[in-house]
Amino acid sequence: MPGQESLALHAICDHSCIDIRPCIAPDTKGITLSLLEILVKRLLLGLATLLFVSVLVFLGTEILPGDVANAILGQGATPELIAQIRERLGLNEPLHVRYLVWLSNFVTGDFGSSLANGADIGTEINRRASNTIILAGCTALLAVPLSILLGLACAIKPGGLIDRVITSLSLALISLPDFLVAVVLVTIFAIKLRWLPAIASIRPSYEFFDWVRILILPVAGLTFTILAHMVRMTRSAVLNVLTSPAIEMAILKGVPRRRLLLRHALPNAFGPIINVVALNLAYLISGVVVIETLFNFPGLGRYMVEAVTNRDVPVVQTCAMIFCCVYVVLNMTADILSIMANPRVRYQK
Amino acid sequence: MTPQERTWRSQFGDALSDLTPGVALCLLILITFFLIACFAPWIAPYDEGAILTNDSFLSPNKEMRLGSDYLGRDVLSRLIFGVRVTLFLALIITFLSFFSGVSLGFLAAAFGGRVDSWMSRLNDAMLSFPALMLALIVINSLGSSFAVLVLTIAFIDMTRVYRVARALAVNIMVMDYVEAAIVRGEGKIWIVWHEVLPNALTPLAAEFGIRFTYAILFISALSFLGLGVQPPQSDLGVMVKENMQAILYGEYTTLYPAICIAFIAISMNVFVDWLLQRSSAQLPDEL
């Protein structure tokens, strides 16, 4: 029988569900780092990424043809007025000074005021961010368990009927534009059946039940935009574990199929699945922007689209920074979780 | 299976012989859409901008096969021209991003060392930026025109293509036949062109399809947000946006362009899936 000794090793692994193969393989020149060191390294990398992102956001919005002073004054710009406003906004300072001032203001929560209506951006962001968080949170609560279940259902019998149906449906769903499912849902449930409102504007008098009514369609539309990716990635993560030698050994030992999946495969697939979830929540960002615009939902995404349409630079900067920070933090979380879940990643070549 | 050296011609012949009916249908759909895009002015019954009636959202009838849009223009004609704009924009974007991404990725892999590590680090930093945010920031600064759209999305795509191309090339560079070429004294450029490129062709073709679909969805999403193609020009995304109220009148005008996008994208994805399955033996693990 080939690979006798490795089978014996995996029999031990199988009980503890942890990979206990020796950490230093003879053919690599790696060193083992402690978990803390790796986490600190990853956090520093995340911080560096955030700085890089802030530089890009700043440069991307500051280097306009013409500058903010022109944008504020519009048609009625005279050279004197422009000079006055440039002075007041500190536009005559060199670029790096302006960047540092802008960044320190952003970090301390001073976002400035909108060019379009002079309103304080901070209060507007506060109001809208909570709406967006509710929308994205409900979507995550719905999409995450659903996609894990569907992914597991596929992985139980790869190539079986359930697997083939779900995989081809998810392939089709990935190809659909973000707005298509939402438009179809609106056509059916808001226009034909008249069960739910087609527009999700929010009034202060709304109570819990009203919130549920307006949120159903946007949440459903948003769920479809990330569901397919999540199902496919969960499926391949679980299949990856199922083809590992440890599971092969369990099959050879005659462990029943259900016990095999729940006791042996699932704990090992946990790390990759959490990783998949964090990565896909990052995909929500573009979905949120499109769905909020479609439903006229007063959240951050629509705020940003309106600001880009009006060329409202401070609002665009603030929204872009918030979205990018969420994205970077989610990606970093995904990385850290997969490092913690998989001892092999800790071992760096 | 031991990896064999492939030539351009043998790859093409193999591909034709494994075509399944489903994949063939998808290819047919794609070719049809491309023909529609190429011959739009001759196929479309009316001019795309011509206002033919005072009634918005007419039901489909004999003169106007898919009814009229919100300004009373012929939906079918606008759809045909919309397909043309969307497909051509996506094609230009994908070609640009491929040309730059593949050349940079291959060169990084061929030269290795410090060049490779700096280019890859810069690329990883770019990947940490959500694509839609990058596009919105550029459009906020420069306004939305065909040139800005094409260059921005091509740049975003290039970072993704670079990663795939580099990973493929790194795996091919360690093959025996590349070593043989190095020992023969061939130059780096010769090796990239004659050894790396032919052997990376199938996975690259699959990546081309993925990027093409992505470009279509991205342009459509931007146009839908009102930040992509600007009137009087229109693409499929603009048509979805401007005909949204049609649903209120019980007409499906806004669904037609959305369904066209879906058909193109699904067909392309099925085709790509098939290509990937064929080439899974060649794909490096880290993809």
Interface residues (C-beta under 8 A of the other chain):
Chain A: T49 F52 V53 L56 V57 G60 T61 I63 L64 P65 L171 A172 I174 S175 L176 P177 D178 F179 L180 V183 V184 V186 T187 A190 I191 A198 A282 I285 S286 V289 V290 T293 L294 M304 V305 A307 V308 T309 R311 V313 V316 A320 F323 C324 Y327 V328 N331
Chain B: A125 S128 F129 P130 A131 L132 M133 L134 L136 I137 V138 I139 N140 S141 L142 T213 L217 S220 A221 F224 L225 G226 L227 G237 V240 M244 I247 L248 G250 Y252 T254 L255 A258 I259 I261 A262 A265 I266 M268 N269 V270 D273
